[in-house]
Amino acid sequence: MADPTMQNFAGRIRRIEKIHRKGGGFEATGTLGQSFYSKSKRTKRPVLRPALTVLAVFVCFKALTLAHLGSADYTARLEGLREGNTVQRVGAHLMAIDPITQAAAAGIKPLLR
């Protein structure tokens, strides 16, 4: 019959040796040990760039539509949307002509012809 404290000690020694085989163990402060290379790096997910990209694509879509249809036809289609259900009214509000869209459409119009 073995001593339980010796079994506990032997188990701790096995765990320490296992950690050492994997490259872990004591690391002095200020050194680049195994944990520096094996720690997973937390990456920040960008939020602003994708949001600005979606906004730019949306404004370009509005400008292309406005340049292709013309101001009168575009406004008539928006009025038709404003008379629809809630989703169509929200779409009409989002697709409304704003100064940025109008300026972009003016720049795109000569390219369409």
GIKAGI-V27599 format. One record per pair of residues at least 24 apart in sequence whose C-alpha atoms are under 6 Angstrom apart, sorted by the first residue. I is the first residue (numbers start at 0). J is the second residue. D is the distance in whole Angstrom. If there is no record, write none. Layout:
i:I j:J d:D
i:I j:J d:D
This chain:
i:62 j:100 d:5
i:62 j:103 d:6
i:62 j:104 d:4
i:66 j:104 d:5
i:66 j:108 d:5
